Amino acid sequence: MPLHAITVEPEQAARHCIIWLHGLGAGPEDFVPLAKQLKLPDEAAVRFIFPAAPERAVTVNAGYFMPAWYDILAFSPQRKINQQHLEQVSQEISQLIEQQLAQGIPSKNIILAGFSQGGAVAYHCALNLEHALGGVLCMSTYLVNESLPKQHFQANTPILIQHGRQDDVVAPSLGEQAYQQLSALGYKAEFSLFDMAHSVSPSQIKAIKAWIGARLN
């Protein structure tokens, strides 16, 4: 089954697309308000797509069913995860990207963003795509070691990594670790810390707007 998604269309024919992935136990509606808050220029004609993670049992949450991109088996200190789930949802996000390409939006005009668990999916998907994207935004998240590319090395895809200094859900050191790993491989990665917990702050949104704006052409 294809992923359910909330789509916010621009007033004119879309020229850019931002695909935004929510975190564990959340939903696509959590980030829909950002489509307006970012106040991107109308002439950029940005289509926003907010996919919904499937409902599945999450081991570390006592096996309760909730929206989850993949099962988390243990906190150690990164995450021990169900790799098959990650591969599957990454393929589904890749199919969303392919749909945008088929509709005439070039890969350089597509940005993939994700928060927390959604950010881990964004990493995995973007790093293993056949196309370089316009950018990848990874918020309060971590890089699964198995996500590092084996076949395709898309070092031309810029990556913005953001994390909260007071994050007690995903340690800030994991964001910095991802930055160091990707930089060592030659990726155009940036790393920023914000005075916040496991959340999104106004100053962060301002930084996101500037970063995305620089990639709209």
FINU-307386 format. One record per residue (C-alpha): residue in one letter; z, y, x. Coordinates in steps of 0.05 Angstrom, whole numbers, plus 32768, in hexadecimal, padded with zeros to 4 digits. Layout:
<pts>
aZYX
...
</pts>
This chain:
<pts>
m800080008000
p7FEF8046801B
l802980748027
h803C80A37FEE
a803880EB8005
i804181327FEC
t8005815D7FFE
v800481A97FFE
e7FBE81C47FFF
p7FA882098018
e7F8382387FE9
q7F42822D800E
a7F2381EE802B
a7F5381D1805E
r7F4281DD80A8
h7F8481C480C5
c7FB5818E80B2
i7FFF818580C1
i801D814080B3
w8069814480B0
l8097810780B1
h80DE81098095
g811C80E780B1
l814280A9809E
g815D80A78057
a813980E88045
g80F880F68022
p80B7811E8028
e80D381557FFB
d810581688032
f80D0818A805B
v80A081A28025
p80C181E88024
l80AB81F1806D
a806481F78055
k8077823C803A
q80AE824D806C
l8080824980A7
k8053827F8088
l8015826780AD
p7FD8829480A5
d7FAF82868066
e7F6E8287808E
a7F87824A80B6
a7F8282228076
v7FB881F08087
r7FC181B1805E
f800781948061
i8013814A8055
f805A8130804D
p805980E3804B
a809280BB802F
a80B180828057
p80B5803F8033
e80F880268017
r81157FF08044
a81587FD28058
v81777FF48095
t81A37FC780BE
v81CF7FFD80DD
n81DD80198097
a81FB7FD8807E
g81B77FBF8067
y81B07FF38030
f816A80028017
m815380498025
p8115806F803B
a810A80588083
w80CD805780AF
y80EB801A80D2
d812B7FF180D4
i815F80068108
l81837FC98122
a81B67FEB8150
f81C9802D8171
s81C8801F81BB
p81CA805B81CD
q8182806981BA
r816D80398182
k815E7FEF817E
i81287FED8149
n80F87FBF8124
q80BA7FCB814E
q808C7FAA811B
h80A17FDD80E7
l809280168118
e804E7FFB8127
q803E7FF380DD
v8052803980C7
s803080588104
q7FF0803680EF
e7FF8805280A9
i8001809880C5
s7FC4808D80F1
q7F9D807D80B2
l7FB380BF8094
i7F9880E180D2
e7F5780BB80CC
q7F5180D38084
q7F56811B809C
l7F21810F80D0
a7EF480F1809A
q7EFE81318071
g7EE4815C80AA
i7F25817280CC
p7F1E81668117
s7F578144813C
k7F6581858163
n7F7781A58120
i7FA9816F810D
i7FF38175811E
l8024813C8115
a806E814E810C
g80AC81248101
f80F7812C80FA
s812880F88115
q810C80B38103
g80CC80D580ED
g80C780F48132
a80CA80B08152
v808F809B8126
a806A80DB8139
y807380CA8183
h805B8083817A
c801F80958150
a800680D08179
l801080AF81BD
n7FE6807381A8
l7FAE80968182
e7F6680948198
h7F6380E0818A
a7F87811981AC
l7FAA81428176
g7FB5818D8171
g7FFF8180817D
v803C81548171
l807E8172815A
c80BB81448165
m80FC815E8148
s814181418155
t812580FE8169
y811B80CB81A0
l80E180A781C1
v80DF805C81BA
n80CC803F81FD
e8098801281DD
s8075805081C3
l805D80658208
p8012805B8208
k7FF3801B8220
q7FA980268211
h7F9E806F8200
f7FBB80A7822B
q7FB780E68201
a7FD481168234
n7FAC814F8215
t7FD7814E81D6
p800E818481DD
i8053816C81C9
l808D819981B3
i80D1817881B5
q810B819B8192
h81548186818E
g819781A18178
r81CD81AA81AD
q82028192817B
d81DA81568161
d820B811D8157
v81D780EE8137
v81A280ED816D
a81BE810381B0
p819B814081CF
s81948118820F
l816180EB81EB
g8135812781DD
e8138813C8225
q812C80F4823C
a80EC80F28212
y80D681348231
q80E2811A8278
q80BC80D9826A
l808080FC824C
s807D81328280
a807E80FD82B7
l804080DE8296
g801C81218296
y80258135824E
k8028817F823A
a806F81798220
e80A181B18211
f80EB81A78203
s811781D981DD
l816181D681C9
f817E81FB818D
d81C5820A8178
m81C781D9813E
a81DB8192812B
h81AB815D8110
s8186818F80E5
v815281C780E5
s8165820F80F4
p8143825280E5
s81398260812F
q8119821C8136
i80E9822A80FC
k80D6826B811D
a80C68246815D
i809E82128137
k807582488114
a806382678157
w805182248176
i8026820E813B
g800782548136
a7FEE824F817D
r7FC98210816B
l7FA5822A812D
n7F5D823D813D
</pts>
